Amino acid sequence: MAGKKPQRRKKSAPKVAGVVGVGLDGEDGHTRVTRTEEMVMVGGSAETHERMQETAIRFGENLEKRGKTIHEASVREVVDLLRAAIEKTG
């Protein structure tokens, strides 16, 4: 078997494990943390954290409408859904 090249595995497409949202404007001393199946959001003022929560809800609903979990969605789908959720929240 000398000279035989090892078989290369086909690289799988990158997948998203989850999304982290960080609010940097929290100055009131409160520690805000929210978790969903797809996201973890930390920090921010009350207003910022609420917007992150609304974004997470819309993102999760739209992912569900596609009949997918975050692990099943492509990176492009996740980015597009996240962008759309942010635009509707903002």
N, CA, C and O atoms as CSV, one atom per row, in Angstrom:
chain,resi,resn,atom,element,x,y,z
A,1,MET,N,N,0.806,-1.185,0.000
A,1,MET,CA,C,0.000,0.000,0.000
A,1,MET,C,C,0.852,1.252,0.000
A,1,MET,O,O,0.348,2.350,0.236
A,2,ALA,N,N,2.087,1.102,-0.252
A,2,ALA,CA,C,2.962,2.273,-0.300
A,2,ALA,C,C,2.556,3.155,-1.470
A,2,ALA,O,O,2.184,2.663,-2.535
A,3,GLY,N,N,2.632,4.454,-1.259
A,3,GLY,CA,C,2.317,5.403,-2.312
A,3,GLY,C,C,0.841,5.758,-2.405
A,3,GLY,O,O,0.467,6.630,-3.189
A,4,LYS,N,N,0.014,5.113,-1.637
A,4,LYS,CA,C,-1.419,5.421,-1.669
A,4,LYS,C,C,-1.693,6.656,-0.815
A,4,LYS,O,O,-1.299,6.723,0.349
A,5,LYS,N,N,-2.378,7.635,-1.413
A,5,LYS,CA,C,-2.689,8.873,-0.699
A,5,LYS,C,C,-3.866,8.652,0.242
A,5,LYS,O,O,-4.831,7.966,-0.095
A,6,PRO,N,N,-3.767,9.246,1.432
A,6,PRO,CA,C,-4.914,9.129,2.344
A,6,PRO,C,C,-6.107,9.903,1.796
A,6,PRO,O,O,-5.952,10.942,1.155
A,7,GLN,N,N,-7.288,9.381,2.058
A,7,GLN,CA,C,-8.499,10.068,1.604
A,7,GLN,C,C,-8.732,11.306,2.453
A,7,GLN,O,O,-8.580,11.281,3.674
A,8,ARG,N,N,-9.099,12.376,1.790
A,8,ARG,CA,C,-9.414,13.608,2.499
A,8,ARG,C,C,-10.904,13.650,2.788
A,8,ARG,O,O,-11.738,13.291,1.956
A,9,ARG,N,N,-11.200,14.089,3.965
A,9,ARG,CA,C,-12.608,14.267,4.324
A,9,ARG,C,C,-13.086,15.584,3.762
A,9,ARG,O,O,-12.370,16.585,3.776
A,10,LYS,N,N,-14.287,15.566,3.277
A,10,LYS,CA,C,-14.883,16.796,2.788
A,10,LYS,C,C,-15.214,17.678,3.980
A,10,LYS,O,O,-15.845,17.234,4.939
A,11,LYS,N,N,-14.782,18.933,3.910
A,11,LYS,CA,C,-15.057,19.856,5.011
A,11,LYS,C,C,-16.552,20.152,5.056
A,11,LYS,O,O,-17.182,20.422,4.033
A,12,SER,N,N,-17.091,20.095,6.245
A,12,SER,CA,C,-18.508,20.429,6.384
A,12,SER,C,C,-18.651,21.946,6.462
A,12,SER,O,O,-17.732,22.654,6.875
A,13,ALA,N,N,-19.803,22.415,6.064
A,13,ALA,CA,C,-20.079,23.855,6.083
A,13,ALA,C,C,-20.087,24.343,7.528
A,13,ALA,O,O,-20.521,23.621,8.426
A,14,PRO,N,N,-19.613,25.556,7.755
A,14,PRO,CA,C,-19.642,26.096,9.125
A,14,PRO,C,C,-21.080,26.209,9.623
A,14,PRO,O,O,-22.000,26.484,8.853
A,15,LYS,N,N,-21.252,25.996,10.896
A,15,LYS,CA,C,-22.568,26.083,11.533
A,15,LYS,C,C,-22.507,27.059,12.686
A,15,LYS,O,O,-21.448,27.293,13.269
A,16,VAL,N,N,-23.650,27.623,13.006
A,16,VAL,CA,C,-23.749,28.554,14.124
A,16,VAL,C,C,-24.247,27.782,15.343
A,16,VAL,O,O,-25.275,27.108,15.280
A,17,ALA,N,N,-23.520,27.882,16.445
A,17,ALA,CA,C,-23.916,27.209,17.676
A,17,ALA,C,C,-24.873,28.069,18.487
A,17,ALA,O,O,-25.709,27.552,19.227
A,18,GLY,N,N,-24.745,29.385,18.343
A,18,GLY,CA,C,-25.593,30.304,19.089
A,18,GLY,C,C,-25.161,31.729,18.824
A,18,GLY,O,O,-24.172,31.971,18.133
A,19,VAL,N,N,-25.901,32.663,19.372
A,19,VAL,CA,C,-25.622,34.079,19.184
A,19,VAL,C,C,-25.484,34.720,20.568
A,19,VAL,O,O,-26.264,34.432,21.476
A,20,VAL,N,N,-24.493,35.584,20.716
A,20,VAL,CA,C,-24.292,36.309,21.962
A,20,VAL,C,C,-24.539,37.789,21.694
A,20,VAL,O,O,-23.964,38.361,20.767
A,21,GLY,N,N,-25.387,38.405,22.499
A,21,GLY,CA,C,-25.642,39.836,22.412
A,21,GLY,C,C,-25.096,40.511,23.665
A,21,GLY,O,O,-25.342,40.059,24.783
A,22,VAL,N,N,-24.356,41.590,23.466
A,22,VAL,CA,C,-23.756,42.301,24.593
A,22,VAL,C,C,-24.165,43.768,24.533
A,22,VAL,O,O,-23.902,44.459,23.549
A,23,GLY,N,N,-24.804,44.229,25.586
A,23,GLY,CA,C,-25.161,45.642,25.701
A,23,GLY,C,C,-24.088,46.346,26.521
A,23,GLY,O,O,-23.743,45.903,27.616
A,24,LEU,N,N,-23.570,47.427,25.993
A,24,LEU,CA,C,-22.449,48.103,26.638
A,24,LEU,C,C,-22.829,49.415,27.314
A,24,LEU,O,O,-21.962,50.115,27.838
A,25,ASP,N,N,-24.115,49.755,27.306
A,25,ASP,CA,C,-24.511,51.050,27.844
A,25,ASP,C,C,-25.148,50.973,29.234
A,25,ASP,O,O,-25.760,51.942,29.684
A,26,GLY,N,N,-25.013,49.843,29.912
A,26,GLY,CA,C,-25.609,49.699,31.235
A,26,GLY,C,C,-24.759,50.361,32.306
A,26,GLY,O,O,-23.653,49.909,32.605
A,27,GLU,N,N,-25.282,51.429,32.877
A,27,GLU,CA,C,-24.532,52.164,33.892
A,27,GLU,C,C,-25.274,52.250,35.217
A,27,GLU,O,O,-24.866,52.985,36.116
A,28,ASP,N,N,-26.378,51.490,35.340
A,28,ASP,CA,C,-27.190,51.606,36.548
A,28,ASP,C,C,-26.866,50.548,37.598
A,28,ASP,O,O,-27.528,50.483,38.634
A,29,GLY,N,N,-25.865,49.728,37.343
A,29,GLY,CA,C,-25.450,48.725,38.318
A,29,GLY,C,C,-26.223,47.417,38.260
A,29,GLY,O,O,-25.892,46.484,38.992
A,30,HIS,N,N,-27.235,47.319,37.422
A,30,HIS,CA,C,-28.006,46.083,37.297
A,30,HIS,C,C,-27.272,45.097,36.388
A,30,HIS,O,O,-26.649,45.482,35.399
A,31,THR,N,N,-27.363,43.829,36.745
A,31,THR,CA,C,-26.815,42.772,35.903
A,31,THR,C,C,-27.981,42.139,35.160
A,31,THR,O,O,-28.853,41.518,35.768
A,32,ARG,N,N,-27.989,42.298,33.854
A,32,ARG,CA,C,-29.082,41.762,33.040
A,32,ARG,C,C,-28.561,40.611,32.198
A,32,ARG,O,O,-27.575,40.749,31.475
A,33,VAL,N,N,-29.238,39.469,32.302
A,33,VAL,CA,C,-28.876,38.289,31.519
A,33,VAL,C,C,-30.168,37.633,31.060
A,33,VAL,O,O,-31.068,37.388,31.863
A,34,THR,N,N,-30.255,37.355,29.783
A,34,THR,CA,C,-31.415,36.653,29.224
A,34,THR,C,C,-30.895,35.541,28.326
A,34,THR,O,O,-29.959,35.734,27.550
A,35,ARG,N,N,-31.521,34.368,28.446
A,35,ARG,CA,C,-31.147,33.224,27.604
A,35,ARG,C,C,-32.368,32.719,26.856
A,35,ARG,O,O,-33.461,32.616,27.412
A,36,THR,N,N,-32.159,32.405,25.579
A,36,THR,CA,C,-33.161,31.689,24.794
A,36,THR,C,C,-32.468,30.442,24.268
A,36,THR,O,O,-31.297,30.209,24.566
A,37,GLU,N,N,-33.174,29.647,23.498
A,37,GLU,CA,C,-32.548,28.459,22.924
A,37,GLU,C,C,-31.412,28.825,21.971
A,37,GLU,O,O,-30.448,28.074,21.822
A,38,GLU,N,N,-31.536,29.991,21.326
A,38,GLU,CA,C,-30.565,30.386,20.313
A,38,GLU,C,C,-29.564,31.428,20.793
A,38,GLU,O,O,-28.477,31.545,20.228
A,39,MET,N,N,-29.919,32.193,21.837
A,39,MET,CA,C,-29.123,33.362,22.200
A,39,MET,C,C,-28.871,33.480,23.696
A,39,MET,O,O,-29.605,32.945,24.527
A,40,VAL,N,N,-27.802,34.204,23.997
A,40,VAL,CA,C,-27.528,34.674,25.348
A,40,VAL,C,C,-27.275,36.165,25.226
A,40,VAL,O,O,-26.446,36.595,24.424
A,41,MET,N,N,-27.986,36.956,26.020
A,41,MET,CA,C,-27.819,38.410,25.986
A,41,MET,C,C,-27.421,38.879,27.375
A,41,MET,O,O,-28.023,38.485,28.374
A,42,VAL,N,N,-26.408,39.717,27.424
A,42,VAL,CA,C,-25.928,40.222,28.707
A,42,VAL,C,C,-25.735,41.725,28.635
A,42,VAL,O,O,-25.392,42.285,27.594
A,43,GLY,N,N,-25.966,42.359,29.777
A,43,GLY,CA,C,-25.657,43.773,29.918
A,43,GLY,C,C,-26.662,44.691,29.261
A,43,GLY,O,O,-27.757,44.293,28.862
A,44,GLY,N,N,-26.239,45.938,29.167
A,44,GLY,CA,C,-27.049,46.970,28.554
A,44,GLY,C,C,-27.956,47.660,29.557
A,44,GLY,O,O,-28.233,47.147,30.641
A,45,SER,N,N,-28.401,48.822,29.163
A,45,SER,CA,C,-29.404,49.537,29.953
A,45,SER,C,C,-30.715,48.763,29.851
A,45,SER,O,O,-30.828,47.828,29.057
A,46,ALA,N,N,-31.696,49.149,30.647
A,46,ALA,CA,C,-32.998,48.477,30.592
A,46,ALA,C,C,-33.564,48.544,29.173
A,46,ALA,O,O,-34.090,47.554,28.664
A,47,GLU,N,N,-33.456,49.712,28.537
A,47,GLU,CA,C,-33.982,49.884,27.184
A,47,GLU,C,C,-33.229,49.014,26.172
A,47,GLU,O,O,-33.850,48.347,25.344
A,48,THR,N,N,-31.924,49.022,26.236
A,48,THR,CA,C,-31.116,48.234,25.304
A,48,THR,C,C,-31.383,46.748,25.484
A,48,THR,O,O,-31.540,46.021,24.503
A,49,HIS,N,N,-31.435,46.294,26.726
A,49,HIS,CA,C,-31.652,44.876,26.982
A,49,HIS,C,C,-33.039,44.446,26.495
A,49,HIS,O,O,-33.207,43.339,25.982
A,50,GLU,N,N,-34.017,45.316,26.656
A,50,GLU,CA,C,-35.362,45.016,26.165
A,50,GLU,C,C,-35.362,44.871,24.639
A,50,GLU,O,O,-36.020,43.980,24.103
A,51,ARG,N,N,-34.631,45.735,23.945
A,51,ARG,CA,C,-34.537,45.622,22.479
A,51,ARG,C,C,-33.840,44.321,22.081
A,51,ARG,O,O,-34.234,43.674,21.110
A,52,MET,N,N,-32.803,43.938,22.832
A,52,MET,CA,C,-32.128,42.670,22.539
A,52,MET,C,C,-33.091,41.503,22.738
A,52,MET,O,O,-33.084,40.552,21.956
A,53,GLN,N,N,-33.918,41.570,23.779
A,53,GLN,CA,C,-34.903,40.511,24.022
A,53,GLN,C,C,-35.914,40.431,22.883
A,53,GLN,O,O,-36.245,39.338,22.424
A,54,GLU,N,N,-36.402,41.575,22.427
A,54,GLU,CA,C,-37.358,41.603,21.316
A,54,GLU,C,C,-36.716,41.021,20.054
A,54,GLU,O,O,-37.354,40.274,19.312
A,55,THR,N,N,-35.468,41.363,19.825
A,55,THR,CA,C,-34.738,40.823,18.670
A,55,THR,C,C,-34.647,39.313,18.780
A,55,THR,O,O,-34.870,38.606,17.798
A,56,ALA,N,N,-34.325,38.813,19.951
A,56,ALA,CA,C,-34.198,37.367,20.158
A,56,ALA,C,C,-35.517,36.656,19.910
A,56,ALA,O,O,-35.546,35.578,19.316
A,57,ILE,N,N,-36.606,37.258,20.364
A,57,ILE,CA,C,-37.929,36.655,20.160
A,57,ILE,C,C,-38.252,36.594,18.672
A,57,ILE,O,O,-38.663,35.549,18.168
A,58,ARG,N,N,-38.070,37.696,17.973
A,58,ARG,CA,C,-38.352,37.719,16.518
A,58,ARG,C,C,-37.463,36.731,15.775
A,58,ARG,O,O,-37.927,36.015,14.888
A,59,PHE,N,N,-36.192,36.693,16.138
A,59,PHE,CA,C,-35.262,35.762,15.499
A,59,PHE,C,C,-35.742,34.327,15.687
A,59,PHE,O,O,-35.809,33.561,14.726
A,60,GLY,N,N,-36.074,33.965,16.918
A,60,GLY,CA,C,-36.537,32.607,17.201
A,60,GLY,C,C,-37.820,32.261,16.465
A,60,GLY,O,O,-37.969,31.151,15.955
A,61,GLU,N,N,-38.754,33.216,16.407
A,61,GLU,CA,C,-40.013,32.981,15.693
A,61,GLU,C,C,-39.771,32.769,14.199
A,61,GLU,O,O,-40.362,31.876,13.591
A,62,ASN,N,N,-38.909,33.585,13.614
A,62,ASN,CA,C,-38.649,33.456,12.184
A,62,ASN,C,C,-37.883,32.180,11.855
A,62,ASN,O,O,-38.087,31.586,10.796
A,63,LEU,N,N,-37.018,31.767,12.743
A,63,LEU,CA,C,-36.310,30.505,12.560
A,63,LEU,C,C,-37.301,29.347,12.619
A,63,LEU,O,O,-37.226,28.405,11.830
A,64,GLU,N,N,-38.232,29.435,13.570
A,64,GLU,CA,C,-39.260,28.403,13.714
A,64,GLU,C,C,-40.156,28.343,12.476
A,64,GLU,O,O,-40.548,27.258,12.047
A,65,LYS,N,N,-40.484,29.513,11.896
A,65,LYS,CA,C,-41.305,29.546,10.685
A,65,LYS,C,C,-40.630,28.796,9.544
A,65,LYS,O,O,-41.302,28.226,8.684
A,66,ARG,N,N,-39.307,28.797,9.541
A,66,ARG,CA,C,-38.566,28.055,8.514
A,66,ARG,C,C,-38.455,26.576,8.849
A,66,ARG,O,O,-37.955,25.786,8.048
A,67,GLY,N,N,-38.922,26.206,10.031
A,67,GLY,CA,C,-38.885,24.807,10.440
A,67,GLY,C,C,-37.484,24.312,10.754
A,67,GLY,O,O,-37.172,23.138,10.551
A,68,LYS,N,N,-36.638,25.214,11.251
A,68,LYS,CA,C,-35.253,24.847,11.522
A,68,LYS,C,C,-34.847,25.257,12.928
A,68,LYS,O,O,-35.445,26.138,13.546
A,69,THR,N,N,-33.810,24.586,13.407
A,69,THR,CA,C,-33.144,25.038,14.616
A,69,THR,C,C,-31.936,25.855,14.176
A,69,THR,O,O,-31.577,25.853,12.998
A,70,ILE,N,N,-31.316,26.545,15.110
A,70,ILE,CA,C,-30.143,27.350,14.751
A,70,ILE,C,C,-29.018,26.459,14.225
A,70,ILE,O,O,-28.215,26.892,13.399
A,71,HIS,N,N,-28.962,25.221,14.700
A,71,HIS,CA,C,-27.916,24.296,14.260
A,71,HIS,C,C,-28.152,23.786,12.843
A,71,HIS,O,O,-27.213,23.384,12.157
A,72,GLU,N,N,-29.402,23.804,12.410
A,72,GLU,CA,C,-29.743,23.337,11.069
A,72,GLU,C,C,-29.638,24.445,10.021
A,72,GLU,O,O,-29.487,24.166,8.832
A,73,ALA,N,N,-29.718,25.687,10.461
A,73,ALA,CA,C,-29.686,26.824,9.544
A,73,ALA,C,C,-28.247,27.100,9.099
A,73,ALA,O,O,-27.295,26.870,9.845
A,74,SER,N,N,-28.115,27.589,7.885
A,74,SER,CA,C,-26.795,27.971,7.401
A,74,SER,C,C,-26.368,29.278,8.065
A,74,SER,O,O,-27.194,30.010,8.611
A,75,VAL,N,N,-25.085,29.555,8.011
A,75,VAL,CA,C,-24.579,30.804,8.570
A,75,VAL,C,C,-25.276,31.983,7.901
A,75,VAL,O,O,-25.655,32.939,8.579
A,76,ARG,N,N,-25.451,31.932,6.588
A,76,ARG,CA,C,-26.103,33.013,5.845
A,76,ARG,C,C,-27.530,33.214,6.333
A,76,ARG,O,O,-27.966,34.349,6.523
A,77,GLU,N,N,-28.269,32.106,6.541
A,77,GLU,CA,C,-29.642,32.213,7.041
A,77,GLU,C,C,-29.684,32.884,8.407
A,77,GLU,O,O,-30.519,33.754,8.654
A,78,VAL,N,N,-28.782,32.477,9.291
A,78,VAL,CA,C,-28.744,33.046,10.636
A,78,VAL,C,C,-28.477,34.548,10.561
A,78,VAL,O,O,-29.146,35.337,11.228
A,79,VAL,N,N,-27.507,34.934,9.756
A,79,VAL,CA,C,-27.169,36.359,9.615
A,79,VAL,C,C,-28.362,37.129,9.056
A,79,VAL,O,O,-28.702,38.199,9.561
A,80,ASP,N,N,-28.994,36.595,8.020
A,80,ASP,CA,C,-30.141,37.270,7.411
A,80,ASP,C,C,-31.313,37.401,8.389
A,80,ASP,O,O,-31.935,38.459,8.479
A,81,LEU,N,N,-31.609,36.327,9.115
A,81,LEU,CA,C,-32.702,36.363,10.086
A,81,LEU,C,C,-32.392,37.327,11.231
A,81,LEU,O,O,-33.271,38.054,11.694
A,82,LEU,N,N,-31.166,37.328,11.672
A,82,LEU,CA,C,-30.770,38.236,12.751
A,82,LEU,C,C,-30.860,39.688,12.298
A,82,LEU,O,O,-31.360,40.544,13.028
A,83,ARG,N,N,-30.376,39.959,11.097
A,83,ARG,CA,C,-30.446,41.312,10.549
A,83,ARG,C,C,-31.899,41.780,10.428
A,83,ARG,O,O,-32.220,42.912,10.789
A,84,ALA,N,N,-32.772,40.911,9.920
A,84,ALA,CA,C,-34.192,41.254,9.767
A,84,ALA,C,C,-34.839,41.509,11.128
A,84,ALA,O,O,-35.651,42.425,11.263
A,85,ALA,N,N,-34.491,40.712,12.130
A,85,ALA,CA,C,-35.057,40.897,13.474
A,85,ALA,C,C,-34.596,42.205,14.082
A,85,ALA,O,O,-35.378,42.891,14.741
A,86,ILE,N,N,-33.341,42.560,13.873
A,86,ILE,CA,C,-32.795,43.814,14.403
A,86,ILE,C,C,-33.487,45.007,13.738
A,86,ILE,O,O,-33.843,45.972,14.414
A,87,GLU,N,N,-33.678,44.945,12.417
A,87,GLU,CA,C,-34.319,46.041,11.701
A,87,GLU,C,C,-35.750,46.262,12.176
A,87,GLU,O,O,-36.186,47.408,12.280
A,88,LYS,N,N,-36.490,45.200,12.467
A,88,LYS,CA,C,-37.874,45.341,12.927
A,88,LYS,C,C,-37.940,45.858,14.366
A,88,LYS,O,O,-38.917,46.497,14.757
A,89,THR,N,N,-36.910,45.582,15.138
A,89,THR,CA,C,-36.878,45.993,16.538
A,89,THR,C,C,-36.445,47.453,16.662
A,89,THR,O,O,-36.971,48.201,17.487
A,90,GLY,N,N,-35.480,47.847,15.830
A,90,GLY,CA,C,-34.887,49.178,15.927
A,90,GLY,C,C,-35.807,50.244,15.535
A,90,GLY,O,O,-35.441,51.419,15.567
